[in-house]
Amino acid sequence: MAMWNPWRGCHRHSEGCKYCYIHKGDARKGIDTNNIVKTDNFYAPIAKNKRGDYKIKSGQNVYLCFSTDFLIEEADIWRDECWEMIKERSDLHFIFLTKRIERFTECIPDDWNDGYENVTVGCTVENQSNADYRLSVFNGLPIKHKNIICQPMIEKINLELYLSEVELIVVGGESDKNARPLNYDWVLDIREQCKVSNVRFEFRQCGTYFIKDGKEYTLNTRELCSQARKANINL
Ligand code: SF4
């Protein structure tokens, strides 16, 4: 597994961005997250060592833009070069998440056709209105590997209309002292939708405030993922 952040910075885009950990982390360091800048790692996928081998070894998943959004407007001038690198490294699998799926068709390269085999796109939705808006766009897009990410999930979401083309649904709560609570019933409800449609399901993290059987629990950040794993409900 490798991380690749060719640029940094992002703008809050919707309700799910309210307690964005990138903004919180930058604020602590006095960095303006709204300033979108290229990083020194821009060419990481094609960087080579002294022997002439790629530094990122073949066969790995590369998590792309996990501290920004690959489809953000300011990166339009840089993205074509990224696609070239993604093409060159067909031996790697690139995964990016976006809250800006409506920009997808204007961000793809000329030879995209029905999608690159080595790219997975995760469409992030946090509530029903954004699920209906973004997933109705996502559904028809030519992408070989599609995931839906409901994290942070801030209300009950019905995905039934949008499950036919996706490989994986990820669900998770919000992490923040002011986080909106995650109700375990919503998680189980999505799990049931996945079961009916035969789609993989992963409960990735609880929320800081987690409601189960009508009782609200407050969890530490470090136990959000382990508690989700303990639920043992992945499909
Ligand atoms: S799109 Fe992602 S990285 Fe950008 S502000 Fe929203 S949560 Fe943060």
Boltz pocket constraint, residues with backbone or C-beta under 6 A from the ligand:
constraints:
  - pocket:
      binder: B
      contacts: [[A, 10], [A, 11], [A, 12], [A, 13], [A, 14], [A, 16], [A, 17], [A, 20], [A, 21], [A, 22], [A, 23], [A, 66], [A, 67], [A, 68], [A, 69], [A, 99]]
      max_distance: 6.0
